């Protein structure tokens, strides 16, 4: 089922929660609504579900307008952060509940319900726990049962609101992969709300970045990460080093001592802001020319498969960060107190508020 949203507006008193939201979600897509707390992503999800009403605008499911339809008529499945399983029911009955309360005319018979529940429990790999109660399950298992229950009534659309927020990091990572696999196996259209950038980048086919009730940018994880359209998206999607003393002069980018020809000449001097992600900041043990500046290594911290290096440039208030693979770190033999020279492998340039150029 495809979703189309046109010019959606929502106020809560004097607070403008959603402003002119226009969005298309393709059939079978797993789309993430990503943004900081209070950006409007959960409000948008609830309006799509029918749990909230927009002040204006339209929502279409497969070209049928559903803006005025009740939540029961939209055939939507829900998966929330806090599971909402019935504590007095075992796993089987929790999954079967949605089927058992359907109107008599739409309700499957007992044999059909039993078959459907066993099929779903096998899908989430918990058929062996069908007689257990929620209190006897781990957090990850409870979340998988919550998904099975959401899928029981064969919804056209699956809505997931911070589904892994209450779980520890290891379980979250396992469930992300597992849920993405199930999503594509079933071919169901899904919308995921999250404030976790890694979660969105890892799981979603398409990401909708939101801020202050507006959509900032829509695209694949690669597009958003490699070609952000504005400063907010750049800073929100991963860590960046900012150089706000850069300029473009006579068609050339200047960052400290670094020079880079721009693809379009600009004869007039322009002050710009440059962003370099830590893994794109190369550290050179010798001055080879065309580097940003010399920097002193203040700290070295190995974190699993990467080494994080904190650097300080004389006269600069904020430190810079570089991330190296362990093999590169060993080859460079870096030490605290050592002087290195900074070279940007890739960078993004903005003349606020719009992007000027993307340099590789």
N, C-alpha and C positions, 0 to 999 in steps of 0.2 A: 504494500500500500504506500503510495506517495503522499506527501503532505505539502501543502502550499499555504503560506501565511502572507497576508497582504495588509500593510499599513496598520498594524496592531498598536493600540495605545492602552495604557493602564495607569491610573492614579490611585493612590491610597491617601485620601485627604489632599494635602498640599504637596505630597511626594510623588514625583513623576517616575513611576517604577519601570515603565516600558515606553519607548519613544519611536514611533514609526518603524516597527519591526517588519521586515520583509525577508522571507526565508523559504527555500524549497529543499525538501528532504526526499531524495530518490527512493524508490521502492527497493527494499532489501539493504539499505544503507545503515551503518552504525554511525550516527552523528553525535558528536559531543558538544554540549553547551559549556564553554569554559570561561571562567572569569573569577574575579575576587568576590568575597562575601558582599552581598548587597547590590550586585551588578544587575540583577533581574532574571538570572537564569532559572531559578526554581519557580518564580512567578510565571515565566513563559511556559515551563513544563506543565504547571497546574492548569493554565489556560488551555493548552493543547488537550489535556486530559478531560477538561470540563469541570474541574474542581473549583476553578475561579472563572469569572466572566470578564472579558475585556470591555473597556469603555467604548471602543470602536475598533473597526477592522474586521477582517474575515479569515476564517480557517477552512481549508478544504482537505478532505480525505479522498483521494482518487477523484478529484474534480467535483466531488459532492460537498456542498457547504454544510459544515457541522457547527457553525458558530453558536447556534441557538439550541443545539441538542444536549440532552442530559448526559452525564457521565456514563450511565448504564447503556445508552444507545451508541456509544462510540467504540465499543469492543476494544478496550484498552487494557493491557496488563501492567501491573505496577510491581516494582521491586525497590524497596526503600532501604535506608541505612540501618534501621533498627528492626529489620526482619518482620515484626508484627505477626509472629506465629502464635497460634492459640496454645497456651501452656497446658491446658487440660486435654488436648487432643494429641494422639500420636502422629508420627510422620505421615502415615498413609491417610489418616483422616484430615490432616491439615491440607494436603495436596488435593484431596477429593472435595473439600468444602465448597469451592467455587462452582463445581459441577452439581453438587447436591442441592444448592439453593437457586439454581436456574428455574425460571417459570416452567410449570409442568409440560407445556407444549414444546419447550426446547431442551428439556432435561433428558439426558441419556438414561437408559435403564441400568440397573445395578451391574450387570455383566460388562456393559460398555464402560461404565465408570471405573470399575476394577481394572479393566484392560488398559484404559488410558492412564491411570495412576501408576500402574506397574511399568508402562512404557516410559513415562516421564522420570520415574525413580531410576530406571536403568540409564536414561540419558544423562542424569546428573551423578550417576555412579553411586547411588545410595539405596538401591533396592534392598540391600542386606540390613538396612536400618529402618525398615518400614514400621516396625512395632515400637521403636524408641520414641521417647518424648523429647521436646525441645531442650529441656534441662540436661538431657543426657548427651547432647551433641556439642561439638566444638563450634566456635563462631563461624568458621568456614563452611562447616556442614549445614548449619542453620541457614546461611545465606544461599546455599545451593538448593535447599528445600524451599526457601522463599521464591527462588526462580522457578522451580517446578510448579509451585502453586500458581504463580503468575501466568504460566504457559498452559495451565490445565484447560481453560475455557477457549483455547485456540484464538487468542486476540490477534487483531490485525496489526497492532502497534504495541511495542513494549517500551515502557518508560522507566528509567532507572535514575533515582535521585540519590546521589552520593552512596552507591550501594556497598562500597568497601571501606567507608570512612571509619567504621568501628573496629576494623580488623588490624592485626599487626602487619608490619611491612612484608614479611615473607609470605604470609597467607594472601595478602592483597595482590602481590605479584603473580602468585600461582593462579588465583581466580581471574585475573585479567586475561591471561592467555586462555584459560578454560572457557570463560564467557564468550570471548571473541570466536573461538572455535565453534561453540554451540550456536552462536548467532548466525554464522555463515552456513552451518549445517542445515539450520531450519529455514534460512532465507527470510527471516522476519525483519521488518523495519523497526529500528530501535533508536531511541534518543537517550543519551546519557548526560546527566548533570554532574559536573565535577569542578573543583577548584584546583585539582592536582594536575599540573602541566604534564608530568611524566605519564600519568594515567591516560590523559587524552591523546598524547602523541603516540603512545604504544597501542591503544585500542581502536581508535576511531578511523573510519574511512574518510570522514570530513569533520573539521572542527570549526565551530562558530565561536569566535572570541568576542566576549561582551564586556562592556564597562559603562557604568552609570546609565543603565537601561537602554543602551544602544549597541548595535552590532558594529564592531570595529573592523573585522576582517573574517572572511570565510574561505577555507581552502584545506588542502591535504596537510598532513603534518610536515611534509617536506617543504611545501610552498610557504607555510607560515614561518617555519624555522629559518629557511634559507632566504626568503624574500618577504619579510614583514613590511606592511604598508605604512606603518607609523611608529612613533617612539613607544607608545604604550604596548603594542604587540611585541616589539623588540625586547623591551625590558621584562615583560610578563612571561614570555616563553624562554625560560632559561637564564642563567647568569650571564652578564656582560660587563666588560670594562668600557668605561666611557671616557672619551677625550673631548672636552668641550673647548679646547683652545686651538682647534684645527681651522683651516681656511682653504678656500679655493682661490687661486690667483693665476690669471692668464692660462686657464685650462689645465692647471696642475693642482693636485691636492697636497697640502702641507700638514703634517702632524709632527711637531717638533722638528727633527732633522730628516724625517721621512718624506719622500716625494713620490707621487704616483700620477701619471697622466690620466686625465678624465676623458671619457669617450666623447663628450661634447665640450667644446672649448667655452670658457667663460672668462671674458676679458676683464670683467669687473670683479673686484675682490669681494668675497662672500665669507662671512664667518659661518662655520658649520659644526655639527656635533658628529663624532665618529664613534661607532660601537665595534668592539672586537670581542668575540666570545673567548673564554679562557683556553679552550682547546685549539683555537686558531692563532694564539699568540706564541710565536716561536722565540726561544731564548738562545741567543748566540754567545758563546763564551769569549769570542774575540770580535772586535769592531771591524766589520767588513764593508762599512759604508751603507748608506740608505737605510738606516734604522731610526726608530722613533726617538730613543734616548737610552742612556745607560741607566741601569736600575740595580739596586742592592737587594740580594735575597734575604728576607727577614725570617722566613719560616718555610719548612718543608714538612709535609704531612702525607704519608702514604695512606690511601683509602681504598682498600681492595684492589681493583684492577687499574687504578690510576694514582698518580702522585700530584698533589696540589702544592704549588709553589706560590708563596706570598712575596710580593716585590714592592719596593719603594723607590720612587723617583724624587730626587732632591727638589724641594719646593712644592711638591704636590701633597695635598692633605690626605686624600684617600689612597689606600694601597691598591695595587693591581694583583690579579690572580691569573696564573697559567696552570693548565692541566696537561700533564705528560703521561704517556704510556710508560710503564716500568722499564721497558727495554731502552726507550729513548733517554729516560732519566739516568740509567746506569751508564749509557754511552757518553753522556755529557759530564757525568761525575760532579754534579752540582753540590755546593755546600753553602750553609748559612754564612752570610757575610761576603759572599762572592759577588763580584760585579759582572752583570751580563747585559747584552744589548737586545732591545725588543724589536721584533719584526712581525708585522701583521700578515698572516697568510691569506686572510679573507676579512673584509670589513664592510660595514654598512654606514652610509653617510646620509645625514639629514640636515636640510636647511629648515629649521622649525617653521611651521608645523608639518610640512610635507617632505617626502623623500626626494633627494636630489639625484642620487646616483648609487648604484650598487657596484662595488669594485671587487674583482677577484684577483 
